[in-house]
Amino acid sequence: MLRTFFIVLGLSLVLLVAVTGLRGQKGKKTPIEIFPDMDHQPKVKSQVPSGFFADFRGDRLPVSGTVPMGYAMPVSKEDPLPDDGKYATVQFSSGTSYEDTGRFGDHWGTGIPIPVTAELMQRGGERYMIFCAVCHGTSGAGNGVAGQYGMAAIASYHQDRLRTMSDGEIFNTITHGKNTMLGYGGKIPLNDRWAIVAYVRALQLSQNATMADVPPEKRAKLEAVKP
């Protein structure tokens, strides 16, 4: 009985190797597929009719509200729309200038290369709250909600290392990421990244400003309310 068992087992192993042992090898004959691994299944090919859909079109229209890569929806209803009346083009870092890279030659530069207006600061604050505050916190202290769920090594903008970091390097970090931080160059348009840099500088100043940083015409009002 035991001998018969081993004979049957041996023959089964030989059959198994014969059927599956050459799987993946090239040959002219149609292979025997014991495990097809979903090689053959219904699918829709580009520009080919399909009876699965009511209009018999294989290609489907984009989902309503989908934004093409490299474009962005208008910031607000008041923003002027481009000629096509639908999308506004977006700038991505693609050149070698300071505005694109944050560098002057081989060195990080400092300065916001676009006009810093109240509107830009508001835009920077909005983008910061969307992309940055979840980790770095609303004040930039590194105490965002992501830290409560195990995210480690979140930097505070108020440490000396980041207060003295050049604007260009902060821009580069937003674009390409650093350490555990992922890059946002493909998600945040170029001008919005500079707006975030400007807003980060405002956050840093709000926590470390002195009376000397206040414009003279505003200083008197602060002196009047000082306890």
Secondary structure, DSSP 8 states (H G I E B T S, - for coil): -HHHHHHHHHHHHHHHHHHHTTTT---SS----SS-TT-S-----TT---TTSTT--SS----TT---TTEE--SSTTS---TTSS-EE---S-SSSHHHHSEETTEE--S-SS---HHHHHHHHHHHHHHTHHHH-TTSSS--GGGGGT------TTSHHHHSS-HHHHHHHHHHEETTEE--TTTS-HHHHHHHHHHHHHHHHHHH--GGGS-HHHHHHHHHH--
